[in-house]
Amino acid sequence: QGAMARDEEAAGEGTNLLPASNGVDARKAYESGSTEASKNFHDKRHEGKQNEEAHQEEGGSLKSVIFGGLDGILTSFAIVSGAAGGNLSTQVILVLGFSNIFADALSMGVGEFLSSKAENEWILSERTREAWEMENYPEGEIEEMVDIYVERGMDRADALQVVTTMS
């Protein structure tokens, strides 16, 4: 299986999206199915030779690309089909089709940007509020965190110890 992954990578078919650390990283170990390479990578990391395991970041917009692509294909098809059904000239059909593709791309791009910006602003405002609450009433925040851990199944005493250690 490891040879197959190396052959795919050599052929450009593997997912070699992350920089390797001395030729071996967690993703390559996973892709090749090598538990020994994975163990070596993590052992080096825990010995202080590596700070953090790298993760792919390229897939973060995959959902938006697929959603936008499908939306663009369907609306463009509908506009071109309607124009062709109305016996419009080929030039008009092409102009309508390309105009729709451009407008969809612009709309999806701006929409994704604005929605991501709004979400990030909301997350930062919540983080700022939580920091303010921790600064002004740490006992209440500690109790809130303990309650969260208890709701998730942790014993209250253990939760209190974990939260006290973290805070």
N, C-alpha and C positions, 0 to 999 in steps of 0.2 A: 504494500500500500504506500509506503514511503517513496519508493521508486516512481510510482505512478504520479504522486503529487509533484515530485521533482521534474518528471517529464512534462506534465501539464504546465508547470511554471516556466520551464525552458521554452515551451511552445507559446507562451504568452497567455495561457488559459487559466493559470492560477490567480489567486488574489494576493498579489505582492504589493499591497498598498502602503505598508508600513516599513519604515527603515529597520533593517536588521541590526541587532546588537551582537557583534562578533559572530554573525552568520546564523544565530539561533535566537528566535524570539518565541513568545507564547503562541502567536498565531501560526507560525510555521510548524511548531511542534504539534499543534492541534490538527492542522491540515494534513500533516504526514502521519498522524496517529501515533506519534512517538511519545510514549509516557516518560521515557528516560530523558528526552530533550526538554519536556515540560518540567520535570523534576529539577533538572540542572538549571534551567532558567530561573525557577522560583527560589532554588537554594542560593544562587548568586545574588538574587534580589534581596533576600533576607540577610545575607552576609554583608550587605551595604555596598556591594559592587554596582548595583543598579538601583535607581531611586523608585521608578514606577513602571508598571507594565503598560505598554502602549495599547490603545484601543482604536479601532477604526472610527473615524469621524465623518467619512464620506457618505455614509448612509443616512445622515440626519435629514436630508431633504428628499429622500427617496419617495416617501409618501406623497409629498407635494408634486413631485415630477410626474408620478404615475397618475394622480388625480387630475392634474392640469392637462396632461397628454390625452387622457380619455375624454375629458370635457372638450378640449380643442378639436379632437377628431370628430366627436359627435355633432357639435354645433357647426363645424365647417361642412360636414357631410349634409346636414339639414339645409344649410344656406345654398350650397351648390346644387343639391337635388331640387330644391324649390325653384331656383333660377333656371335650371335646365328644364324642369317641368313647365315653366312659364314661357318656354321657347325663346329665351333671351339669347343673344349672340354669345359665341365662345369667348370673345374678349370681355364682355360684361360678367360672364360666369367666373372667369379667371380673376378679374379685379375683385369681385365680391368674395371669392374664396380666399385670396391672399390678404385682403383687407381684414377679413374675419380672423385669420390666423394671427396677424399682427396685433389686432385689438385684443384677442384672447391672451396672447403671450404677455402683453403689457398689463392687462387687467390681473392676470394670475400673479405676475411678478410683484406688482404694487400691493396687491392684496396679501400675499405671503409676507412681504416686508413689513407692512403695517401691523398685521396680526402678530408676527413674531416680536415686533417692537413693543406692542401693547402687552403681550404676555411677559416679556422680560421686565418691563416697568412694573407690572403687578408683582412679580416675584421679588424684585428688589424692594418694593414698598413693604411687602410682608416681612422680608428679612430685616429691614430697618425697624419696623414696628416690634418684631420679636426681640431685637437687640435692645431697643429702648425699654421694653418690658423687663428684660433680664437685668438691665442696669438699674431700673427704678423699683422693681419688686421681684428680686431673685427667688424668694421663697415661693411665690405664686407660680412662677415659671417652672421651678423645680417640681412642684406638686403636679403641674399640668403634664410635664414630661413623664413623671412616674405613672400618672393615670393612663397615658398613652401606652406605655409598656405593659401595664397591667391589662388593658383592653386587648392587647395582642398576645396575651397568654403568659406573661412573666409573673412570677411571684412578687408581691408588693415589696418585701424586704430586699430581694435581689434587684428589683427595679430601682429602689431608693439608693442602693449601693452603686449601681451603674451610673445613675444620673448624678449623684454626688461626686463620683470620681470624674465624670466628664465635665462638670461645671466647676 
